Amino acid sequence: MTDPRRTMQNTKEWSMTRTTTWRRKATGLTAGIAVAALALTACSSGGGGDEATTAAVSQADIDKAMQTPTTLTFWTWVPDIQKEVDLFEKAYPQIKVEVVNVGQGADHYKKMRSALQSGKGAPDVTQIEFQHVQSFALGDNLLDLTPYIPADTKDDYVPWVWKQVLSTDGSKIWSIPQDSGPMGILYRDDIFQAAGVQVPATWDDFATAAQTIHTANPSTYITNLPGNDMGQFTGMMWQIGARPFGWDGDKTVTIDVNSDKAQQLAQYWQDLIQKDLVSVDPDFTDTWYQGLANGKYASWSPAAAWGPVFLQGTAESTSGLWRAAQVPQWEAGGDPVSANWGGSSDAVLKSTKNPIAAAQFALWLNHDPSSTLMMANEQFLFPTTNDTLASPEFADQKSEFYGGQEVNKLFAEISTTVPEDFGWLPFMDYAYSAGQETVGKAIADKGDVVGALKAWQDDLVGYAKQQGFTVK
């Protein structure tokens, strides 16, 4: 595997995008609210090039565009992605790509919205996390890529991943998947063995193991449930079968964060918290890093597929002690079911003056095997294409940190168990922030997590109606 110190630097940056996007200060929320309200009054980014294209663009037109001197601007937070851009420019020497990092999380999206609303300075291609794709589609900001890429492109991607970049009715392709975060668990094999605990097959087994581990060593918890990470909590809702969010692509949203399944999830973790069987430290903080390194947490459960490499840099001194496994199941005996936490894509903005070249760049970057394999092995972005997930150069790597385990192969298998039917609201920035203030606060306070779901539901319903949406 790669140098853990470099790994720590890179993966810590990516984790920030997965955790800080929704940690809104008041100014960040204002930007999100304004764009949602503006979109409902037919705000648009304005058009460029052949934005109204509905018929497939011919190969001749693509060839001509890719042989025409062109400069594209690409906004992304991925470290060292210039390496993949260099490969693209070598393949298409007439196309130059200017890579710009305008910030991560809230900073990235705030600057995107400002550029779109002002009509000045927007990039041609931009990185967007899965949960925010629909919010930019709402403002009519994204170019439908359907005419610009082969119709069978979807067959090259994991099915649930591909669905994340489509319009709500499936008729438009808003972006090209770049990375994902199917969930498993990472655990300390030595701590489990010392307590006589097997890897939990079900969440009931997990609760039993939590008691056993904490009894054996009261300073150790089976895992940590952060109150500041709605991305992880939403992923757990996905796995249990809750479907809290939805949007019809127009003015009707589905808000169901207080469903029976969501209550089951909240009750489960509330019981473990109140029995002092899991800790509730904020994640991606010094306390949390130390807990992973010093044995306070016997596992990171659930962890996303980007977690294994991140952990190597965080807990370097524990090399060889960790293992990876499937996420525990809510029902025993059936087919395994996982979910996703994290992941992003690259979209072309409708305002681009070079739609063909921009679309081809977004596709090539996240589809060409030389690029996707490099991103998987050098930037540690978990792949979304079937070929890269199956590539021996990726899947067959044995990790010394995980006792020689082929961790990539395991998470590639886990990725096939993520259900496809999970949607988002067109204002997920607000949804995550409201979730943190309700459910997240209840977790951090070791309080009524179940009751906090209703507060979250009421908050979201009120906000949606205030913005002009009909709540289903």
Steps between C-alpha positions, in 0.01 A plus 500: 500500500599865481692703753258545793614858558407598146183299533405694812551832328289414198219305665464754777422760235235275342344416833458871561288525186281221628456651841519876469267549204200497728661665804356833406573833651219747458653645184530158339136424571391832359662415169323165491163652585537774243578265215205275583258790516641655185477172312129473571446833328663367183853614568741361246870520443452619145596303197812438308601303195243241387334463840162413347636191326270200535618277215822307538808697400671332205844349525609736226400800712678350801816440296489857370454647848783294645735616225414867546725707732292544816558590863274356769480598866454217751410558865593211726636431848674170415870522589747448217229450237727688262658157438181370341446829320847464349398159363191655342699784345746247358209314338345826377785750456272775364302513824651678799346463845556753777457326836371728777440416865267769636461322833326199643151432621305820572766723342488310171121511471468858619739619230323291238165654590643849501653451155179352361280776638731776379553337162875552533792273578324162502713202393426274206522183711455474874509234767170443685425248773215260433267656755534845343452410133124559514537840667696627200263327258216692669651831393529383136876530536613162370545387141315179418785274390275244332565623142875523556589152621434147365162358601659189651734696730278413798587132457859576599403631846366338814120531457421682825783746435372582153154571639652765729587722202168479315205737507224385732305350209811334360480679166807725537862443599612788719859392571755220472571295815849543639520323837272334752490376860324165548496415869663215690674490836864531604584328827791426733553127473713493815232670713227275364708189566595609853130542582407173330279681249430389144439744218129588541283362222196700611439823688360291787835319511667840493308614809597181684863546399485863618408384849767229504780729383411781741471256792841354419655848489285796615730745319422339164181537297407284203461815292433871506179662374568867422224753537656724239490271198163482328665342197574187700159504670326538163701206369373290790143607417566383145614159623210434738250574222389851589448729202495844664538724195357540154422755230285475188724737305248782528333637814412189702737351757478195722611545859482190722786516749264386778389173338472171690834386358668826600355467850632144521847625411483788748371274780780251439776756536323686780496179705873442445583862582294510819652170616844658444593232247601739221672837524372818336815696418480736199679338209793641305627675813817443704303305761361271233838445333649412838215260572573310179871486580492419872237227507210700642297382201514131416357574158391768257148382434374573251788632293495594134723350232725806518557423871761222478769721345406794719538286813853397404616857533294567811605195699835411347632347825226234493604353165420131471231505768203608287269298275205586276164328478149531363273738688269316746154418368162593642359160409686172529516250220419718200712652230741763637390861476733796534463870421714798406674781686673758282580506132511766230470563130607748234231710330507737206333833565242612249679834463806343337588624154662165419243234591642223284857534623385545861278193486775291343745613768261412786437161343864422419622600846257263672472226240833444328676210681835679513339788689263306726769253604741784576238676714434175685863419570655845538225727631315209664161591359284189524410404142159513339573313175463123486831452318706687758327329792588163344849595386769283665712814533235632738309205643793265565706737713585349836514748784759452773301738721206256480706186555543425131127521428379595151292788630432656160351175375274477806362852455458438126275207594319716755431758230282245318269478804394867515129551413433729207183667625634786708431862415577847626334834561597798287614672821719241671727767646212620713380145570837394639538816705150457648579136571810593690307751711236240591614137468869586524449705814299219660783257428765735639288567811424128545134597491181414315615408150161357408320818601754706306385335177162672533670834559707442186189404304310808614794726421541363147129507421475860617803603301381325184162669512664834568702454181189427295520122486208263547582234756384150417 
